Amino acid sequence: MTTHLRTSQRLLDGCTLFIGGEWKNGMETFQRFDPSSLSQCTGVYAMSTEEMVADAYKYAKTAQENWAAFTAQQRSEVLRKASDILEEHLETATRQLTADMGKAIRDARGEVLRSIAILRYYSGDALQPSGDVYPSADNSTFLLTVEEPLGVICAITPWNFPFAIPTWKIAPALVYGNSVVWKPAEAASGSAVLLAEVFEAAGLPSGVLNLITGSGSRLSKALTGNEALAAITFTGSGGVGNRIRQSVADRNIKIQLELGGKNPAIVLADADLEDASLQVLRGAMYSTGQRCTATSRVYVERAVSEDFTQKIIDKVNALIVGDPYIETTEVGPLGSPEQLKSVNQFLALAKSEGVTILANASAPDSDCFFPPMVITDVSAKSRLVTDEIFGPILVLQVVENFQEAVSHANNTEFGLSSSLFTRDLTTAMKFIKLTQSGVVHVNRETAGVEPHVPFGGLKGSSSLNREQGTAAREFFTTTKTVYIRST
């Protein structure tokens, strides 16, 4: 049976608030435009108010008590249905994602497929064993733990992965019995409306998921200050994340923050240079470099620096940059005019510091397009090395040995992901110990994670609470310890 979604009509009408199981308009609206064709309006969206956020929390609190009483099998079935419906609308969702933030169509399709896989993973995880049984010192006592939902979760999600990141936050929150108030980035609002419709069509009870579109800065106090709030899961900038951390510091609220990265790759002399250059290219340039796990720096051992540099130059210059709706396009535009301005500021900084541009792919000189590039001769103290660029600029540096490479790689406030390319297992094991990152890759690009394992960084890249896999269950539930004595 075909499931009908009304996303396109909602984006024409501005009826994009989903509160208490009803789609609603706002008093004000905002528009979004296709970053590959800025003359093309992709949607009109309701601008939420603080009162609307309060309503969302009210409905979420009431609905959560009922939702928590559903069996694990019932909650699992809702997620399974959601995965099937999203799969049914794969191409519609793919094009909506590309319209929202310009991601190349084949990457966008891969992201939606990943969201489907995440939904199915958590649908299955709902039926896994929950809690533990312990031996008691008292033979007449049965000692165990049980897991219970936290309550109302606030999910604040970014624009760069409009389907995958919301799904890996919302799916576990729901399947473990919580309700959600969801605030997506303005640029990802179209994808958010479609995903909310998918959950609605899957039979999620009214009020369990509430979608708030609009300005995060205008709604921040309403989102983080509501008395019903039990936990916040956030992906975005370090500045916003730290303000969220401070806003709830005096309350008993769980926080899960993913705050970006400045991810290094190290290429040693014994590496397979052809494979390493391809992996680094993908990590740095795919999704137009707009991934928190993107490869932003590569440190190459001097003995192979010329060979590796030429290989990466050739690959970058051969990239197909252009219309993201064409299947052969590898790199689309940046996500918005604001993001283009930010990346251009880094380019201006590079020119002012006299760096060398090694490679500069051909890209349209219009809309939000930016040419992927590789630069070198950059000071270790430059913001090009220390700050997250969030665009397709790769800094290449030559080092003398493994120890120097690791020292440079760790010299940043971030610690999300890192890669080492080598054939030496002993060196790889040393790297795993020495690298200051929460995700470590050997002979793989820095980007790419799987839904069944924990994800998160060290240092300034995240809070202590990991996402995905068993970590998701730990975050979205609380534990009760139960002593049952027979009489």
Secondary structure, DSSP 4 states (H G I P E B T S, - for coil): -PPP--HHHHHHHT--EEETTEEE--SEEEEEEETTEEEEEEEEEEE--HHHHHHHHHHHHHHHHHHHTS-HHHHHHHHHHHHHHHHHTHHHHHHHHHHHH---HHHHHHHHHHHHHHHHHHHHHTTS--S-EE--SSTTEEEEEEEEE-SEEEEEE-SSSTTHHHHHHHHHHHHTT-EEEEEE-GGGHHHHHHHHHHHHHTTPPTTSEEE--S-HHHHHHHHHH-TTEEEEEEES-HHHHHHHHHHTTTS--EEEEE----EEEEE-TTS-HHHHHHHHHHHHHGGGG-STT-EEEEEEEGGGHHHHHHHHHHHHHT--BS-TTSTT-SB---S-HHHHHHHHHHHHHHHHTT-EEEEE----SSTT----EEEES--TTSHHHHS---SSEEEEEEESSHHHHHHHHH-SS--SEEEEE-S-HHHHHHHHHH---SEEEESS-S----TTS-B--SGGGB-S--BSHHHHHHHHEEEEEEEEE--
